[in-house]
Amino acid sequence: MKSPKIAMRSLAVACLGIVAFVQAQNQTIQVQVGGTENESGGIFQFKPSSFNATNGSVITFEFSGNPGNHSITQSALSNPCQPMSEGFDSGWVLIPTGGVTPNPLWNLTITDDSNPIYFFCKQLIPSPHCAAGMVGTVNAPSSGTGSFNDFLNNAKQTKDSGQGVGALVGQGASASAVPGPLPNGATLFGTPAATAVSASSGSGTSSAASAGGTSSANAGSKIQYDSRIFALLAASMGIALM
Ligand SMILES: [Cu+2]
């Protein structure tokens, strides 16, 4: 039989274990959107581009790379540069030359860690960012089919990049707000819908937001309707949107 002292110590160790476990369940992972000119991968990348995250973990995408226009858009392994039906989407966030302070952030919460999550940037200018390697994975196998490298190779062979506008709510991960704050000069194009958007309701029909930010993304009618409702809601909450 254990002495009371050893029993107490065991209990303390068990408690510490539980605390560590709870903390592991609620990670915060910082991902830089866009890189710098002079680094490997250049300005078309997510950093880190591949990581694991348990349910409840928050992925904070920070638009802190070289100024430009980027999105975080969910796709599928076999179709890496096409917005996935009912996938998450940040919309395009344009950071003007010279950058802004503070950098806009987008928080994505993992809701299903049992399947890999794949995402890409749908910006086309000056060349499709997806094919240039601006892709990422969450909870993907470390090697072989479905791994980050497998997904990246698929993306690099893709000439086209879909421009459909998705939603804050995706498959296996969801956001509760659009990217923000948007300091003077930072602009959100193709505002994501509040609720899931299926491919049949217009995904893939919009045009790209230009690097200069002069054109807006024109989605299918249902998506546009959803976006307007959301923009109204967001505006009423004091969030500046274009
Ligand atoms: Cu990009």
Residues whose N, C-alpha, C, O or C-beta is under 5 A from the ligand:
A	BS01	CU	N69 H70 S71 C121 Q123 H129 M134
